[in-house]
């Protein structure tokens, strides 16, 4: 494999397609001013997520929700939470934004490559394959092992909100 081809495979791909290779996953989301986006490092080594952006999708476009501060390192198995201003729980490492809105979220590394995403509608540029089903009164999260098949409908289910903790 040429170095250039290897770079393309690792760098990620465009919005709405399969993500690039990353151990950091969108692990759980809940929308609204009390909502949150939880990222989890599913890898065996620390991940430098400084400069990564989390984008929300709405009306067929994505916009930046938050940019993770430089030199932010996520240890193996740990979480980074972006919470809405009305969020009332305890957040480990994270940021506060006005609200978490839209029809899904995308994470992009510091080079702009798509690393992971979840979308709730078939028109959402955040979705991976078939969209996840929205939850009325709970969060939407992966299983306790944070499995990722790149099929949102298979990977996400309604959960008891648990930002910064293992999904049950």
C-alpha positions, 0 to 999 in steps of 0.5 A: 500500500502506498503511503498516500493510500494509507493516509486516505484510509486513515484520514476519514471520509466526507460527511454522510459516508463511513467514518475514518479509523478512530477509537473515539466514538460518539457514545451517547447523545441527548438533544435540547438545552439540557442535552449532551454529547458524550465521546468515549475512547474505546481504544487501549491507548490515550487519544489526543482529541484537542482541536477536534470539532463536534458538529450538529446536523440540521436541515441537511447541513452540519455546523460546529457545536464545539471545538475541543481545547488543544492538548485535551487527552482522553485516556482509554475507556474515558469520556468527554462530554459536551453539555447544554447550558440547562444540563443538571448532572455532573460532567467529568471532562467537558464543555458547556454549550447553549443547546445540543440540537439538530438531527445528529452529530459528527466528530471531526479530527483536527484535520477535518476528517470525519471520525464518527457520527450518528444521525436520526433521519434518513436525510441527516448528513450525520447518519451512518447507513440507516438512521438511529431511532429517536428517543422521546424521554431518554438518551440515545446510546451505544451498548456498554462496550460502545460497539460500532458497526457504522450502522446507526440503527444497529448501534444506538438504542434508547438508554437511561442517560449516563453521561460520563459513565458506561451505558446500561 
